């Protein structure tokens, strides 16, 4: 059984655990070790199961707890060299990864995919195990060719729907920040995400989880409704976290 536990997703912190039977990998550690531990307990995850910490990029909401989490869990930290040089993880067991270079951990085949974001060398991850494929792609202004291909192949896509264009445009953020968010190296809006999901609709049973929803420029309801309207997917089939502290487990079986 392959399970994906979304522990946190958004500007307050990001952390996802992908578990195959009794072993797991963690993607990003944007929360303190203490809070991460609490959320893992809430989801019934034995922290000793986590055998690797994968980092997508160096922004604080993805790496704030990376060093302490890696040390407490005694888990090697996997990221590319440019990302490692862009933040301070302290003393960790670092394993270098390369874009599009697949590697195996815990019986999972993991492939870093390029994304477009204002970071050193940001990536998404495609994880294959137990005959299933999971894409985790957030913090990108648009989808790379490789991410879009992975989205078409995924059985579960944890994909960014960061902002609603109207809310961002009319919101309180200063203009330079609005332009950064809406740029090709910023974030994806609800309609961009929906269009990508619609373009890649090759699997009828593909599960969609909307991630990194802005608390200032979006709402879970608006994100789900927009994606539903554009893709034709029933709204109740589109999931996301509803609030800070909310978690979710998505199971994928053969």
N, C-alpha and C positions, 0 to 999 in steps of 0.2 A: 504494500500500500504506500503510495506517495501522497504526502500531505504538505500543504503550504500554510504556514501560520503567519499572518500579517499582524505583527505586534504594534507597529506604529507607522504612520505614513503622513508626512506633511512637514511644514516648516518647523514644528516643535520637535521633530525627530523621526528617523526612519529606521525600521528594523524588520526583516522578514526571515523566517526560518523555514527551510525546505527539508523535510524529513522523509527518509526512505527506511521503513521498518524501524530499527532502533538506533540509527545514526542520522546525523543532520549536518547541514551547513547553514550558517547565518549570513545574510546579505545586509551589509551596513550595520553600524552600531552608533546611532545618533542620540542614544539615551545613556544615562548613567548606568553603571553596572547594577546598582541596587534596583533601579526601576526596571531594567531589562530582566533581572532575575524575578521580580514580582510578576511581570507580564508572562514570562515563561511558565511560572507556577500556575498562573490563571489558566493558561492554555494546556496545562498538563504535560509540558515538555521537561524532561529530565535534562538539566544543563550539561551533564556529562556526555550526553548524546552528540553535542555539537563538536565536530572534529575540524572545522575550518571557519574562518571569518573572511568573507569576500567583500571587498570595498569597491564601490562604483566610481566614487570621486571624493575629493578632499573637503567639500563644503561641510561646515560644522554640524548641520542637521543630519549628516550621514556618518561622521567620524568622531563626534564629541566623546563617545565612550569607547572608541576602538581599542586604544591601548589597554585600559583597565579590563575591558571585556575579554580581550584576547589573552591577557595574563591570567585572569581569574578562571577562565574556562580551559586554560592551557591549550588553546587552539592556535595553529599557525594563521598568520594574516596573509591573505592572498590579494595582491594588487599589482598594477604595473609600476615600473620604476618612477615615472614622472609623477604619479599620484603619491607614492610614498615620500618623495622629496618635497611635496607641497603641504604636508602637515606633519605634526609631531606626534608619533605613536609611542615614543619611548622605546624601551627594550622589548622587542617582540621577535617571534620566530617568523621572519618574513619569507614568503615564497613568491618569486617573481612570476607574473603572468604576462602574456602578450596578446594584443588584439587579434581576434580570430584564431588564436592558438588554443585548441581544446585540451583539457586536462581532466583527470579522473580523481574524484574524492568520494568516499563512502558509497561506491557503486554508482555514482552519478557522473555522467559526462557533461562537463561544463564548458561553455564557449563564451568568452567575452566579445561583445559586439559594440562597434563604435556608435556613439551618440553625439549630438550637437549641443554643447553646453559650455558656459564660460568657466571651464575648469581645465586643469593641466592635460589630462588625457581620459576623459570620462567614458564610461562604458555601461552597457546593459549586460544581462546574463541570460543565456539560454541553457536550461538544464534538462537533460534527457535521462530518464530512469524508468524502469518497470514498464517499458513500452509507451511512456507518456512524455510530453514535452511541455515545459513551463518557461514562459518568457517573463522576465522582470525588467521592465524598461520605464524608468522615470527620469526626470531632470533632463529633458531634451527639447530643443525648440522645434525640431522636426524629426521624423523617422529616417534613419539611414536606410539605404537599400537592404542592408543585412538585417536590420531590425524589422523592416516590413516583411521580408521573406520569413523571418522567424515568427512574426505575428500570424502569418497565413498558415504556418505549420503547427502552431501551439494548440495544446488541449486546454491550457489555462494561460491567459494573458493578464498579468498585473501591469497595467499600463497607465501612464500619466494622463490625467484630465485636470490640469492645474487651475485654469481660470476661465471664467465666463467673460467674453470680450466686452460686453456692455458694462458689467460690474467693474472691470479693470479700467475701462475708459472713463467712467463717471466717478470712480473711487478717489480716495484721498491721497494716493501715492504721488510723489513728485514725478514730473514728466520724464526725467531721465530713467527712473526706475521702471516706469510703465513701458518705456521703449525697450529697456533691457529684457523685461519679462516677455514681451511680445516678439522679440527678435528671433532669428533662426538659431541663436545660441542661448536662448532663454528657456521658456517652457511652452508646452502645447496647451491650447485652449480646448474646450469641450468639443467644438465643431471639428477641429483638426483631428482629434482623437476619434471622433465618430466617423469621419470620412475614411480614416485609415482602417478602422474596424470593418466598415462597409466594403471597402476595396478588397479586403483580404478574407472575405466570408466564404472560405472553402470547406469549413467543418461545421456541420449543423450543431454539434454538441459542444462546441468550444465555449469555455467559461470565460467571462469577462469580469475583471475586478478593477475598478477605477481607483487610481492611487494619486498621492501627493496633491490632494484637493486643497486649494488655498482657503484659509479660514477668513480671509478678507475680501477675496475677489471671486468667490465661488461658494456654492453650497452643495451638499450631497444630493439634495432633491433636484436642483437645477442641472447638475452634471448627469445624473441618471436619466432625467427626462430628455435632455438634449440628445444624448447618445441613443436613447430609445427612438425618438422622433426621426433621426437621420438614418439609423440602421434598420429599423423595423423590429429590433429585438424587444421582446416584452420587458417592460420596466422591472418587473420582479426578478428577472433573470440577470440583471446587472447589479453587481454588489459593490460596496465600498464601506469604509469606516465612517461611522456617523458622528463621532465626537472624540475628543482627547480621552484616552484610556480605553476606548473600544478596541476590541481585537477580533480576529476572524480566523477560522480554520477551514480550508477548502481541501476536500479529499478527492483524489483521482485514483480510480481503480480500473483494472483491465475490463 
